[in-house]
Amino acid sequence: MERKPLEVESTDHQKLSSAVYDGPVEEDVQETKVVYRGWEVMPFIIGNETFEKLGIIGTLSNLLVYLTAVFNMKSITAATIINAFAGTVNFGTFVAAFLCDTYFGRYKTLTAAVIACFLGSLAILLTAAVPQLHPAPCGTASSCIGPSDGQIAFLLMGLGILVVGAGGIRPCNLAFGADQFNPKSESGKRGIDSFFNWYFFTFTFAQILSLTLVVYIQSNVSWTIGLTIPVVLMFLACVIFFAGDKLYVKIKASGSPLASIAQVITVAIKKRGLKPVKQPWLNLYNYYPLNYANSKLKYTDQFRFLDKAAIFAPEDKLEADGKPVDPWKLCTMQQVEEVKCIVRVLPIWFASSIYYLTITQQMTYPVFQALQSDRRLGSGGFVIPAATYVVFSMTGMTVFIIIYDRVLVPTLRRITGLDTGITLLQRIGTGIFFAFLSLVVSGFVEERRRTFALTKPTLGMAPRKGEISSMSAMWLIPQLTLAGVAEAFGAIGQMEFYYKQFPENMRSFAGSIFYVGGGVSSYLGSFLIATVHRTTQNSAGGNWLAEDLNKGRLDLFYFMIAGILAVNFAYFLVMSRWYRYKGSDDDVTTCETNGDVIKQQDKNKV
């Protein structure tokens, strides 16, 4: 499929011109200049994002308990459904990104997605509100009646609609918000940088509110009321999103970016026998269609085997305007450089996926640690729910985002001269380092908790677990806070890195691989847990991950993952030193467009 120019859909009943990222906007009598409103439209986008996240997280965060308490499912069945749903959403973002970038554009994709989220949440609500859509309450009976096939089918239909909605929103929402800023102006660039921070702020704020207030209502007041709240919030998200319809910059789909990638790889393989050209920045074939969608890239000398896709052979033919007759036999240097951008990102993506192991572990095992720790607050006898401690990770991230955006970035900007304060790779690397610290602290805290349980008077028994240590569960706050700071650096840095380093017509894909990386780390975490459990359960030292943590060695498990993170951090440093930012003058040969002025840039370290 041939790529189209990057066009903007009409707004305010006026036809807008093609918005090209590398060049001015052309105008004629029927066209007007694209208006980037930036922060003016952020109340609609961030408002929609906040209510949408409150709605969907409020629906899903307590779903495991809902399936066991209302649908009378066994724990393993409920966990299987939840894991399948989470994995499908994460990997479904790839499909949504392809459809978005190839056919529909971000605005139309988001339109369908927010409506799907509302309908999916409504379907889940109906399973609680309508008695015929869930099995009879179990009460105190020893055996419960499970859901019927029809009830399961309706539940899965609701989850399937949510997959469509969440899968469409995740890769598109952030990129759509960034589309509202002019990428050529200094204020627009700073607006994009700040928007990434505030996007994650709203995300974590929604998580905190959903995991506390909404979950409490669902578990202690009424499932029907508790699931009605997300539906109302999702409806408000739709209203807010569509209220800004006339103000948005809406980038149209520009054709399949995957076709161009496939062409470069295929042609490079076909022409692998050709000799490399001596001056590739001059001798490789290049061609830019009118109003080309992506920024024009300079030649880079990494992955030179791909250069052969742009070598002009005697049998290659061109059309009258200079375009290749068969793009599966000859590619442009621009296409090759875009593929290089993607290939360069992959090693960084791999390291970032390993980093996310920390986040996945800090969302699960601290809950088990809290169950066997002293959770009493004050002298009134109030006991903090074990699952609530995870909120400290999100709180740490939320608070630090504000400090980072308002204090650290302006300070670092004066020191480094960079608009972002530090480079994106430095931000991701800092996140990996804090993730490593979080795991090390987790190991020492668990060692202390276990020692208290084995050597000091305990506080009773945790159901189906073991004796409760007299160590205060507040000792879990440092490790969770460090995990939140790690996410403020690493997760936001990743999202911004993918957005800026991918070609402009693949920014929805850039958003999707962030979530795919999270899915990979979840599967890897499950694999490590299963492997450690199987390996140590019959060992002389006992099972590291025993049901009773006092009989296990969770601290050693934390230290093991910290070791993996340490190796991953060293790998990341090597890859960061090797990496070259898209469009930078590092390690590239720059050729002026007239072909007369050529200069070889010195190699600089990243």
N, C-alpha and C positions, 0 to 999 in steps of 0.2 A: 504493500500500500504506500502510495506516495504521500510524503508529508505536505501538509498545507501550511501556509503562513500562519503565524500565531495571531489569531484574530480575536477581537473583543465583541461580544454580543451587544446589540443595540440597547441603550438605556434612555429613559426619558423620551421614548418615541423618536429617537434620532439615530441615524445610522452612524456608527463609529468606524474609524479607520483601522487598518491593521496595526496592532501594537507589537512592534518588534523590539526585543530586548537589546539588540545591538544596532541601534540606529534610530533616527528621528521618525516620528509618526507622519506619514504622508497625508495630505489633505486635498480634497477637491470641493466642489460646490455643495456636494451632498454629505460631506464628511466633516467631523469635528474632532478636535483633539481629545484623547483619552484623559479623563479627570480621575486622578488618584486621590481619594478622600482620606486615606490613611486612618488616623485615630477617630475621625468623624463617624466612621461606620463600625468601629470596634464595639460600641454598646450592643449592636445587633449580633455581631459575630461572637463576642465573648459572652454576651447574655444567653445566646442560643447554646453555646458550648457548656456554660454552667448548668443551665436547667436540663439540658440533654444528659449530661453526665450524672447529675443528681437523680434523674429519672431512671437511666439504664443501670447505674450502679445500685440504686435503691431497689431495683427489681432483682438484680442478680447476686448482690453481695450475701444475701441470706438464703439463697436458693437451695444450698445443700441441706440446711435445716428444714426448709419448706418441703423438700421432697421426702425427707424421712418422717417429718411430723404430720404432714397433711396427706401426702400420697402413700404413706406407709411403706416406703421402699426400704430395702436393706441398705446399709451404709455403703457397701461396695458398689451396688447398682447406682445409687445416687452419685457417688464419686465418679463412676465411669461416665455417666451422662454429663456431669459438669466438666470433666477433663476433655471429653469429646467436643463439647460446645466451645470451650475456651480455645482448643487447638484449631477448630474449624474457623472460628472468628479470626484468629491470628493469621492463618494461612489463606483465609478467604480474602484478606486485604489485597493479596496479589491479583486475584481475579477482578476485584473492584477497581484497582488501580489501572489494570489493562483496559477495562471498559471505559473508565473515565478518560484516560489519556488518548484512547483511540477513537471513541465514538461520541461520548456524551459531554465531556467537559466537567469541570468540578462543580459548577453551580447546579446543573441538572442531576448529577450524581447525588449531591447533598440533598436536593429536593426530594428525591425518591427515598434516600436513606433516613432522613428525619421522620418522614411519614411512616416508613416501615418500623422504625423504633417505637413510634406511638402505637401502631397497630399491634406490634409484638407485645408491648407492655400491657395493652388492653386485653390481649388473649390470656396472658398469665394471670391478670386480675380475675378474669371470668372463671378460671379454674378454681379460684378460692371462693368467689362470690356465689357461684351457681352450684348447688349441692350435687347435681347430676354429673358435674365435670370433675369430681374427685371422690375417692372411696369414702365409706363411712368412717367416722372417727374411731380410733382404736381404743381410746380410754385406758382403762387398767387391764384390759384383756391380755392374756399371755400370748395369743396369736391374733394377727390383724389381717383383715381382708385387703389384698393389694388392689391396685388400679386395674380397671378393665382395659381391653385393647382400644376401645374408643376414647377413653380418658387419656391414655398414653398418647394416642394419635393427636388429640387436640393440644396436649401439652407440647409435644414435639413440633407441631405446626407453629405454635407461638414462639418457641425457641428458634425455629427455622427462620421466621420473619425477623427476629432479633439479629440473627446471623447476617441477613441481608442488610439490615440497618447499621449495625455496628461495623460490619466489614466495609460498608461504603463510607461511613463517617471517618473512621480512623485514618485512612491514607489521604483524605481530601480536605478535611476541615482546617488543618494547620496550613496547608499550602494555599487554600482559598483565602484565609486571613492574610497571609503574606502577599498575596496578589493585590491587595488593596493599597500597598505602599509602592511608590515609584522607586524601582531598583536603581535608577540612575542618579537620584539626588542624595545628598548626604543625609538629609532629614529622613528620607525614605529608607535608607540603609539602616540608620539607627532605629527607626521605627520597627523594622523587621527583627532586628536583634532583640529589642525590648519585648516585642510581641511573643517571641518564643518563650521568654521567661514568664510572662503573664498568662500564657496559654496553660503552662504546667501549674501555675499557681491556682487557676480555676479548677483544674483537674483534681489536684490534691485537696482543695477546699471541698469539692463535691464528695470526694471519697470520705473525708473526715465526717462530714455531716451525715452521709448515708450510713456509715458504719457505726454511728452513735445513735442519733435521733430516730432515723427511719427504721433501723434494725431493732431498736428497743420497742418501737410501736408494733412492729410485726410480731416479735417474740412474746411481748408481755401484754399487749392490748388486744389487737385483732389483726389477723392476716389480711382480711378484706380491706380494712382501713389502711393498713401498712402498705398494701400493694396499690391502693387507690392514689396515694400520694405521688408515686412515680408516674402514674398515668397522667395526672393533672400537670405535673412538672414537664412531661414530654409534650403535652399539648401547648403549654406556655412556650416551650422551646421552638415549636413550629410557628407559633404566632410571631415571636420575636424575629425569627429568621426571615420570614416572608415580609415582615414590616420594612426591612431594608432593601427590598427587591430592586427599587429604582435607583439605588445609590451604589450598588456593587459594581466593581470591574469584573466582568465575566469572561474569562479566557476560554475560547472554543477549543475543542479537541483538534489536534493538528496531525492526526494520522498515527499509525502504529509505530511506536519507537522500537518495538521488538524486531520489526522487519528489518530496520536498518542495522541492528546489532547482528542479526542472522546473516545479512548480506556481507558484512565485513568479515565475519568468521569464515563463511563459505568461500568467498573470493580469495581470502588469504590462504586457505588450504589449497584451492585450485592453482594458485600461482606460487606455491611454495618453492618451485624449482627455479624461479627467476632470481637473477642476481640483484642484491640491494643497490639502489641508486646512490651515487656518491654524495649528493647534496639533496637529501629528501625534502628539506624545507623549500627547495626551488623546483625539484624535478618530479615530485609526486603530483599526480593530477588533483586539481581542486576546482570546485564549482559551487556557487551559492545561488539558490533560487531567489527570485525577487521576494523581498521581505522575509528572509529566512528566519525560522522560528527561534533558533538558539543563538547564543553569543558565539562570535567567531573565535576559534581557538588557534593558538600557535602550535607549531610542531614541537613535540617532545620526544626525547630519544629513549624513553622506556617502552618496553614491549614492541621492539622494532620488527618482530616477525609479522605483526599486523600491518606494517607499512606496505607489504607486497599487495595488499588489496587495492592500493591506490597507484600502483605502477601501470602506466599506460603501455599496453602491448600493441603490436602491429595489427592484431585482429580486432582490437577494441574500436567501436564506432561511436560517434557523437551525433546528437541531433543539431539542428541549425543554431539553437541557442546555447550550445555547449554542454547540454545535459547528456549523460550516458544513455545510449539506446537501450542497453540491458544492464540494470543496476546489479544483477547477479553475476556479472562478469567484470565490472569495473566500479569501484567505490571512490568517493572523494577523500582527500586528506582530512577534511572536517569530520566526516563520518568515522574515520579511523580514530581521530583524537577523542571523539565522544565515547567510543567504546573503551579507549584507554582510561578515560575518566572513571568509568564504571568498574573496570578491572582493578584500578588502583584503590578503589574504595573497599573492595572485598576483604583484604587482609585486616583492615581497620574494623570492618563489620564483624569479622570473626572474633577479634579480641574483645569487642564490645559485647558480643553475645555471651562470651565466657564471663565477663564482668557481671552480667545480670544474674549470675548464679547467687550472688550475695543477696539480691533483692528477693529472689524466690525463696531462699532459705529463711530470711528474716520475716517472711509473711506466714511461716508455718511453725517452725520449732520454738520460737519465743512464746507462742501460745501454750505449748506443752510445758515449757519451763515455768511459765506463770502459774499453771495449774498446780504445780508442786512447789510453789513459793508462797510467802506470806503476802496476800493481796488485801489485807485489811487497811482501811484508810481512816486514820484518826481513832478516837475512842468511842465513836458512835456505833461501831460494828458494821459499817458499810464495807462491802467487799467488791472490789473492782472486777468486772467480768474479764476473764483471761484474754478473750479476743480483742478487748478494747486496747490492750497495750500496743498493738500494731499501729494504732493511731499516732503514737509518738514518732514513728518513722515518717509518717506523712506530715505531722506537725513540724518536725525538724526540717523537712524539705520546703514546706510552705514558708516558714519564717526565714530560712536562709535565702530563698529566692528573692525576697524583698531586700535583704541585706546585700545580696550580690548585685542586684540591679541598681539599687539606689546609692550604695556606699562603695563596694569593691570596684565595680566597673569604672565609675568616674575617677577613682583614685588611681587604678591601674592604667587608665587611659592617659593620664598625665605622665606616667612613668614610661610606658611602652610606646605611646603615640598611636596605638591601635584603637579603632572605634570600639572594638569588643573587649578592650582591656588586655586580654590574653588571646592567643590563637585558639581555634576550635579544638585542635588536637591536644593542646595543653589543658584545655578544660576537660576533655574526655579522660586524659591521663590522670588528672587530679581526682576525678571521680573514681577511677580504678584504684588509686592509692587509698582513698578514704574507704572504699569497699573492703580492701585488704585489712585496714585498721579495724573496721567494724567486726570482721570475723575473728581477729586476734582477741579483741575485747570480749567477744561472745564466748570464746573458749575459756578465758580466765574467769568470767562471771559464772559460767556453768560449773567450772571446777570448784568455785567458792560455794555455790548453791548445793552441790553434791556433798561437799565436805561437811557443811552445816547439817545436812540431812543424816549423815552417817555418824557424826560425832557429838551433836547437840540434841537437846529435846526437840521433838517434832510437834506439829500442830494438828495431827490427825491424819486421816487417809483421804487421798483424792480418789473418787470413784473410778474403778477399773485401772488405776494407775499405781500409786504407791504412797509412801508417807510424804507429808508436806514439810518441806524445809522451813526453818525459822528465818531464813534469809528473806529480806524484803524484796518483793517483786520490782520495787523501784530501781533496783540495781540493773534491771533490763533496759532502762531508759538510755544510758550512754550508747550501747551498741545499736539501738534502734535509731537514735538521733544521728549517729555517724552514718548509718545506712541512708537516712533521709538526705544528709549533706552530700553523700556519694551520688545519689540520684539527681540532686540539684545540679551538680557538676556534670555527671556522666550522661544521664538520660537526656537532659535538655541539650547538652553539647552534641550528642549523637544526632538528634532530630535536626538541629540546625546544620550540622555538618553534611548530612545526607541531602538536605534541601538545597544547599549551596553548591555542592560538588557534583551532583547529577546534572545532566543536560536539562534545560528549562522545560522541555516537553515530557520529561520523565519525573516531575516532582511528586506526582501522586505515587509513583513507584518508590520514590525516596521515602515517603511516609510509610509505605507498606513494609519495607524491609526492616524498619525499626521494630515493628510488632512481630514480624517473623523471627527476628533475633530473640525477642522475649519468649516466643514459643519454643525456639531451639533450646534456650537455657532451661525452660521448664522441663522439657523432655530429658535434657542432660541431667538435671537435678534428680528427676525420678529414677534415671538409670543409676546414678551414684548411690542413691538411697537403697535401691534394690540390691546393688552389688555389695555394698558395705554390710547390709543386713545378712545377705546370704553367706558372705565370706567370714563374718565374725560370730555368727550365732552359735557355732560349735567350737569356737576357739577357747583356749585356756583362759584368756582375759575376759571372756564373756562378750555378749552381743553389744556392740557400741550403741545401737539404736533400739534398745529394749523398750517394751511398753512402759515399764517403770524406769524412769530416767535415773533413779538412784542406783539401779543395778546395771545401767549402761555406761557408756563413755561418750556422751554427746560432745564433750569438750574436745576429744580427739578428732571427732568428725569435723568440728569447726576448724581445728588447726589443719586438718587435711585439705579442706577447701581453701583455707588461707594460703597453703602452699601452692595450690593450683593457681590462685590469684597472683601470687608472687611471680611464678613462671610466666603467667599471662602478661603481667605488667612489664617484665623484661622484654617479652616478645613485642608488646605494643610500642615500647621505646624504640626498638629496632625498626619497626614498620613506620613509625612516625618520622624517624630520621630519613628513611627512604622515600616517604611520600612527597609528592609535589602537588600543591594546590592548583585547582583549575584556573587557568588564565594568568598564573603568576609568571614572573620572569626568571624563576629558579630553574636551572637545568633545562632551559629551552633555547631553541634557536628562533629568533624573531625575524620574520621577513616582511618588509613593508609591502603594502598592497600593489605598488607599482613595480615591484621586483628589482628596483635599482639600489635600495639601501638595505644592506644585510648586516646584522651584527650578532656575534656569538656571545651570549651572556655567560658570566662566570658561574660556576656551581656554588650555590649557597646552601647552608644547612637549614633544615626546617626547624 
